[in-house]
Amino acid sequence: MKILMLAPEPFFQPRGTPISVYFRLKALSDLGHSVDLVTYPRGADVPFPGLTIKRVPNLPGINPSKIGPSFVKLPLDAQIFFSAFGKLVRNRYDLIFSHEEAAFLGVLLGKMFRTPHLYDMHSSLPQQLDNFNFSRSSLLKSAFLRMERRILKGSRSVIVICRDLLDYVRGLGFGEKAVFLENILDFNDFDPAPPGPEAIASARREISAYGEKIVLYTGNFESYQGVPLLIESFGRMKERAILLIVGGSKTDHDPARKRAAELGFADRIVLVEKVPPQRVPVYIGLSDVLVSPRVSGTNTPLKIYAYLKSGKPIVATDLWTNSQVLTEEIAVLAPPEPEKFGAALDFALISEEARRRARAGAEMAAREYTYPRYQEKITEAIERAARR
């Protein structure tokens, strides 16, 4: 197929939705499809066969890099619309494939040019207003919900990335269009030369000079991620260990470092600014326990799938964002309370039961989270959209 894809985010950058877009493009390329991608001005080019990237012009004073909804994105989204319109005038496409809020543009363009539309629903648009503390306006939420219904109605098929979104789409009456495609892939799956034991051991010695065990968090510092909960919980642990946080910027790190000092473990926290995705497997490999301390939201964190594949014990908050994938059979779940989450970290560090659960999680991931399965699901989504 010849596909026109609309992605309203900086692509490529190593974070949430751009990572999902990256693996959608890889799968489509490997399956033999050609894709014209229209996206924001910032980001690194990706040389997939059959892919061409059209970046809309950069506008002075506009930085679209902030995660979540933003009025700053509106002029860039308008440019995506006109750029995509021009491409549809000049070319014939079999499918329009849109991500996030660009699906509203994709549905409109699909009607104008009689081209099937596929909506890649990374999250619910009204829920984003709460998750990112963008607005509590009931009028704005109502407008977002109406827009989302129109997108779902106007799309031939809808990719949903977690069980919560699947239930949500079914509840709105569009379940027959939904294809459940979890974001199971990570860069380590395709690394021709993954980090070996020596590289991992060397990196571990730099962080844990005296052989202390290491608890790892990877990700950004958005409020829903629960980094403050993790800091408070670590301060209440009884086991001595090192807390390694990979992600964020120096500005993000300063409050975490200050609070760690107040709780008495300034010498046992290591903060590493955001690294390329290819580097993350090194940190996972050198760690003893992996954490997902999310405190809000309903989407499954991308990191969960890489964590499971590693075979390392996982500690996560016992909230739907985590528990729709993680269970007590494959992870250690705890309420989002410092005392109880800290006790769960202790348990994961010393317990053979936690290691048994980790092995069970790795076995499940090896069975279910495979690239061929991913390709099958994305093929189902595009064939369902293109079917007349």
C-alpha positions as CSV (number, residue, x, y, z in Angstrom):
1,M,0.0,0.0,0.0
2,K,0.9,3.6,-0.4
3,I,0.1,5.3,3.0
4,L,0.0,8.9,4.0
5,M,0.8,9.2,7.8
6,L,0.1,12.2,10.0
7,A,2.1,12.4,13.2
8,P,1.6,15.6,15.3
9,E,4.8,15.3,17.4
10,P,8.5,15.8,17.1
11,F,9.7,12.7,15.2
12,F,12.0,11.1,16.0
13,Q,12.6,11.8,19.7
14,P,13.0,9.0,22.3
15,R,9.8,9.3,24.2
16,G,6.2,7.8,24.3
17,T,4.3,8.4,21.1
18,P,7.3,9.0,18.8
19,I,8.6,5.6,19.9
20,S,5.3,4.1,18.9
21,V,5.3,5.9,15.6
22,Y,8.9,4.6,15.0
23,F,7.9,1.0,15.4
24,R,4.7,1.4,13.3
25,L,6.9,2.7,10.5
26,K,9.4,-0.1,10.9
27,A,6.7,-2.7,10.7
28,L,5.1,-1.1,7.7
29,S,8.4,-0.8,5.9
30,D,9.3,-4.4,6.7
31,L,5.9,-5.5,5.3
32,G,6.6,-3.8,2.0
33,H,4.4,-0.7,2.3
34,S,5.6,2.8,1.4
35,V,4.8,5.7,3.7
36,D,4.9,9.5,3.3
37,L,5.1,10.9,6.8
38,V,4.0,14.5,7.6
39,T,5.2,15.6,11.0
40,Y,6.6,18.4,13.1
41,P,9.8,20.3,12.2
42,R,12.0,18.9,15.1
43,G,13.4,15.4,15.3
44,A,15.9,13.0,13.8
45,D,15.3,11.4,10.4
46,V,14.8,7.6,10.2
47,P,16.1,5.8,7.1
48,F,13.5,3.1,6.7
49,P,13.0,1.7,3.1
50,G,9.9,3.2,1.5
51,L,9.7,6.1,4.0
52,T,9.8,9.8,3.1
53,I,9.5,12.4,5.8
54,K,7.9,15.8,5.1
55,R,8.5,18.2,8.0
56,V,6.2,21.3,8.3
57,P,8.1,24.6,8.5
58,N,9.4,25.7,11.9
59,L,7.5,28.7,13.3
60,P,9.4,31.4,15.4
61,G,8.8,31.1,19.1
62,I,7.0,27.7,18.9
63,N,8.5,24.7,20.7
64,P,6.3,21.6,20.2
65,S,8.5,19.4,22.4
66,K,6.3,19.6,25.5
67,I,4.6,16.3,26.3
68,G,0.8,16.4,26.3
69,P,-1.9,18.8,24.9
70,S,-0.8,22.3,24.1
71,F,-2.3,25.3,22.3
72,V,1.2,25.8,20.9
73,K,0.6,22.8,18.6
74,L,-2.4,24.3,16.8
75,P,-0.5,26.3,14.1
76,L,1.7,23.3,13.5
77,D,-1.3,21.0,13.2
78,A,-2.8,23.5,10.7
79,Q,0.4,23.2,8.6
80,I,0.2,19.4,8.8
81,F,-3.3,19.7,7.3
82,F,-2.3,21.8,4.4
83,S,0.9,19.8,3.7
84,A,-1.2,16.6,3.7
85,F,-3.8,18.2,1.5
86,G,-1.1,19.1,-1.0
87,K,0.2,15.5,-1.0
88,L,-3.3,14.1,-1.6
89,V,-3.8,16.5,-4.5
90,R,-0.6,15.3,-6.2
91,N,-0.7,11.6,-5.2
92,R,-3.1,8.8,-4.9
93,Y,-2.9,7.0,-1.5
94,D,-4.5,3.7,-0.4
95,L,-4.8,4.8,3.2
96,I,-4.5,7.8,5.6
97,F,-2.9,6.7,8.9
98,S,-3.2,9.3,11.7
99,H,-1.8,9.5,15.2
100,E,-3.4,11.3,18.2
101,E,-5.2,14.6,17.4
102,A,-4.1,14.6,13.8
103,A,-6.8,11.9,13.3
104,F,-9.4,14.7,13.2
105,L,-7.5,16.1,10.2
106,G,-7.1,12.6,8.7
107,V,-10.9,12.0,8.9
108,L,-11.6,15.3,7.2
109,L,-9.0,14.6,4.5
110,G,-10.3,11.1,4.0
111,K,-13.8,12.4,3.3
112,M,-12.5,15.1,0.9
113,F,-10.4,12.6,-1.1
114,R,-12.5,9.5,-0.6
115,T,-9.5,7.7,1.1
116,P,-9.9,5.2,4.0
117,H,-8.7,6.4,7.4
118,L,-7.0,4.5,10.2
119,Y,-6.8,6.1,13.7
120,D,-3.9,5.2,15.9
121,M,-5.4,6.0,19.3
122,H,-2.5,6.3,21.7
123,S,-4.7,7.8,24.4
124,S,-8.2,9.2,24.9
125,L,-8.2,12.9,24.0
126,P,-10.5,14.0,26.9
127,Q,-8.5,11.9,29.3
128,Q,-5.3,13.8,28.3
129,L,-6.8,17.0,29.8
130,D,-6.7,15.4,33.2
131,N,-3.5,13.3,32.9
132,F,-1.5,16.4,32.0
133,N,-3.4,18.9,34.2
134,F,-4.2,20.9,31.1
135,S,-7.7,22.0,31.9
136,R,-10.6,21.1,34.2
137,S,-13.1,22.9,31.9
138,S,-16.2,20.7,31.4
139,L,-16.9,22.6,28.1
140,L,-13.4,21.8,26.8
141,K,-13.8,18.1,27.8
142,S,-17.1,17.9,26.2
143,A,-15.7,19.4,23.0
144,F,-12.8,16.9,23.0
145,L,-15.3,14.0,23.6
146,R,-17.4,15.1,20.6
147,M,-14.3,15.4,18.5
148,E,-13.2,11.9,19.6
149,R,-16.6,10.4,18.7
150,R,-16.4,12.0,15.2
151,I,-12.9,10.6,14.7
152,L,-14.0,7.1,15.8
153,K,-17.1,7.3,13.6
154,G,-15.1,8.5,10.6
155,S,-12.3,6.0,10.8
156,R,-12.5,2.6,9.2
157,S,-10.3,1.0,11.9
158,V,-8.8,2.1,15.2
159,I,-5.6,0.9,16.8
160,V,-5.8,0.8,20.6
161,I,-2.6,0.3,22.6
162,C,-4.0,-1.0,26.0
163,R,-6.9,-2.8,27.4
164,D,-8.3,0.3,29.0
165,L,-8.6,2.0,25.6
166,L,-10.1,-1.1,24.1
167,D,-12.8,-1.1,26.8
168,Y,-13.3,2.7,26.3
169,V,-13.8,2.4,22.5
170,R,-16.2,-0.5,23.0
171,G,-18.1,1.5,25.5
172,L,-18.6,4.3,22.9
173,G,-20.0,1.7,20.5
174,F,-17.1,1.4,18.1
175,G,-15.6,-1.9,19.3
176,E,-15.9,-3.6,15.9
177,K,-13.3,-1.2,14.5
178,A,-10.7,-1.7,17.3
179,V,-7.5,-3.7,16.8
180,F,-5.6,-4.2,20.1
181,L,-1.9,-3.6,19.3
182,E,0.2,-3.2,22.4
183,N,3.5,-1.2,22.2
184,I,5.5,-4.3,22.9
185,L,8.6,-3.5,20.9
186,D,11.8,-1.8,22.1
187,F,15.1,-1.0,20.5
188,N,16.9,-3.9,22.1
189,D,14.7,-6.3,20.0
190,F,16.5,-5.1,16.8
191,D,20.0,-4.4,18.1
192,P,22.5,-6.4,16.0
193,A,25.1,-6.0,18.7
194,P,23.3,-5.8,22.1
195,P,25.4,-4.8,25.1
196,G,27.4,-7.8,26.3
197,P,28.1,-8.9,29.9
198,E,31.4,-7.0,30.1
199,A,29.8,-3.7,29.0
200,I,27.0,-4.1,31.5
201,A,29.4,-5.2,34.3
202,S,31.6,-2.1,33.6
203,A,28.6,0.3,33.7
204,R,27.4,-1.4,36.9
205,R,30.8,-0.8,38.7
206,E,30.6,2.9,37.9
207,I,27.2,3.1,39.6
208,S,27.6,0.6,42.4
209,A,31.3,0.7,43.4
210,Y,30.8,-1.5,46.5
211,G,28.4,-4.0,45.0
212,E,25.1,-2.5,46.3
213,K,21.9,-3.6,44.6
214,I,20.4,-1.2,42.1
215,V,16.7,-0.1,41.8
216,L,16.1,1.4,38.3
217,Y,13.5,3.9,37.1
218,T,13.5,5.0,33.4
219,G,11.3,7.7,31.9
220,N,10.3,11.3,32.2
221,F,9.4,13.4,35.2
222,E,5.8,14.2,34.3
223,S,3.6,14.3,37.4
224,Y,1.7,11.1,36.4
225,Q,4.9,9.1,36.4
226,G,5.2,9.2,40.2
227,V,8.9,10.0,40.6
228,P,8.2,11.9,43.9
229,L,6.4,8.7,45.2
230,L,9.5,6.7,44.3
231,I,11.8,9.1,46.1
232,E,9.7,9.0,49.2
233,S,9.4,5.2,49.1
234,F,13.1,4.7,48.7
235,G,13.7,6.8,51.8
236,R,11.6,4.4,53.8
237,M,13.3,1.2,52.6
238,K,15.2,-1.0,55.1
239,E,17.5,-2.6,52.5
240,R,20.5,-0.6,51.5
241,A,20.5,-0.1,47.7
242,I,21.2,2.5,45.0
243,L,18.3,4.3,43.3
244,L,19.2,4.9,39.6
245,I,17.0,7.3,37.7
246,V,17.5,7.5,33.9
247,G,15.7,10.3,32.1
248,G,14.7,13.9,32.4
249,S,17.0,16.9,32.5
250,K,19.2,18.6,35.1
251,T,16.2,20.9,36.0
252,D,14.1,17.8,36.7
253,H,16.9,16.2,38.8
254,D,17.5,19.1,41.2
255,P,14.3,18.6,43.3
256,A,14.8,14.8,43.4
257,R,18.4,15.2,44.5
258,K,17.3,17.7,47.2
259,R,14.6,15.5,48.5
260,A,16.9,12.5,48.6
261,A,19.3,14.5,50.8
262,E,16.5,15.4,53.1
263,L,15.6,11.7,53.5
264,G,19.2,10.7,54.1
265,F,20.2,8.9,51.0
266,A,22.0,11.6,48.9
267,D,24.9,9.3,48.5
268,R,22.7,6.5,47.2
269,I,20.9,8.2,44.3
270,V,22.3,8.4,40.8
271,L,20.5,10.6,38.2
272,V,21.3,10.3,34.5
273,E,19.9,12.7,32.0
274,K,17.9,11.4,29.1
275,V,19.9,8.9,27.0
276,P,19.4,7.4,23.5
277,P,16.9,4.4,23.5
278,Q,19.8,2.1,22.5
279,R,21.5,2.8,25.8
280,V,18.5,1.9,28.0
281,P,19.1,-1.9,27.8
282,V,22.5,-1.3,29.5
283,Y,20.8,0.2,32.5
284,I,18.1,-2.5,32.6
285,G,20.8,-5.1,32.4
286,L,22.9,-3.7,35.3
287,S,19.9,-3.3,37.7
288,D,18.4,-5.7,40.2
289,V,14.8,-4.3,40.4
290,L,12.8,-2.2,37.9
291,V,10.1,0.1,38.9
292,S,6.9,1.7,37.5
293,P,5.6,4.1,40.2
294,R,2.8,5.7,38.1
295,V,0.2,7.5,40.2
296,S,-2.4,8.4,37.5
297,G,-3.5,7.7,34.0
298,T,-4.8,4.6,32.3
299,N,-2.4,3.8,29.5
300,T,0.2,1.0,30.0
301,P,3.7,2.5,30.3
302,L,5.9,1.6,27.4
303,K,8.7,0.5,29.7
304,I,6.6,-2.4,31.1
305,Y,7.2,-4.6,28.1
306,A,11.0,-4.1,28.1
307,Y,11.0,-4.7,31.8
308,L,9.1,-8.0,31.4
309,K,11.5,-9.2,28.7
310,S,14.5,-8.6,30.9
311,G,13.5,-11.2,33.5
312,K,14.2,-8.8,36.3
313,P,11.8,-8.3,39.3
314,I,9.3,-5.5,38.7
315,V,7.7,-3.3,41.3
316,A,4.7,-1.3,40.2
317,T,1.9,0.6,41.7
318,D,-1.3,-1.5,41.9
319,L,-3.2,0.9,39.6
320,W,-5.0,0.0,36.4
321,T,-2.3,1.8,34.3
322,N,0.1,-1.0,35.4
323,S,-2.2,-3.9,36.4
324,Q,-3.9,-4.3,33.1
325,V,-0.7,-6.0,32.0
326,L,1.1,-6.8,35.3
327,T,-0.3,-9.2,37.9
328,E,0.9,-10.7,41.1
329,E,2.0,-13.7,39.1
330,I,4.7,-11.8,37.2
331,A,5.4,-8.7,39.3
332,V,5.2,-7.1,42.8
333,L,2.3,-4.7,43.0
334,A,1.8,-2.2,45.8
335,P,-0.5,0.7,46.6
336,P,0.9,4.2,45.7
337,E,1.8,4.9,49.3
338,P,5.5,5.5,50.4
339,E,5.5,2.9,53.2
340,K,3.9,0.1,51.2
341,F,5.7,0.8,48.0
342,G,9.0,1.0,49.9
343,A,8.2,-2.4,51.5
344,A,7.5,-3.8,48.1
345,L,11.0,-2.6,46.9
346,D,12.6,-4.4,49.9
347,F,10.7,-7.6,49.1
348,A,11.7,-7.5,45.4
349,L,15.4,-7.0,46.3
350,I,15.7,-10.0,48.6
351,S,12.9,-12.4,47.8
352,E,13.2,-15.6,45.7
353,E,9.5,-15.3,45.1
354,A,10.0,-11.9,43.3
355,R,12.7,-13.6,41.1
356,R,10.3,-16.4,40.3
357,R,7.6,-14.0,39.2
358,A,10.2,-12.2,37.0
359,R,11.1,-15.5,35.3
360,A,7.3,-16.1,34.7
361,G,7.0,-12.6,33.2
362,A,9.9,-13.2,30.8
363,E,8.4,-16.5,29.7
364,M,5.1,-14.8,29.0
365,A,6.8,-12.0,27.1
366,A,8.8,-14.5,24.9
367,R,5.5,-16.2,24.0
368,E,3.2,-13.2,23.4
369,Y,5.3,-10.1,22.8
370,T,6.9,-11.0,19.4
371,Y,7.6,-9.0,16.3
372,P,5.7,-11.4,14.0
373,R,2.7,-11.0,16.2
374,Y,3.1,-7.2,16.1
375,Q,3.2,-7.3,12.3
376,E,0.1,-9.5,12.2
377,K,-1.9,-7.0,14.2
378,I,-0.8,-4.0,12.2
379,T,-1.7,-5.8,9.0
380,E,-5.1,-6.6,10.5
381,A,-5.6,-2.9,11.2
382,I,-4.7,-1.6,7.8
383,E,-6.5,-4.3,5.9
384,R,-9.6,-3.6,8.0
385,A,-9.4,0.0,7.1
386,A,-8.8,-0.5,3.4
387,R,-11.5,-3.1,3.0
388,R,-14.6,-1.7,1.2
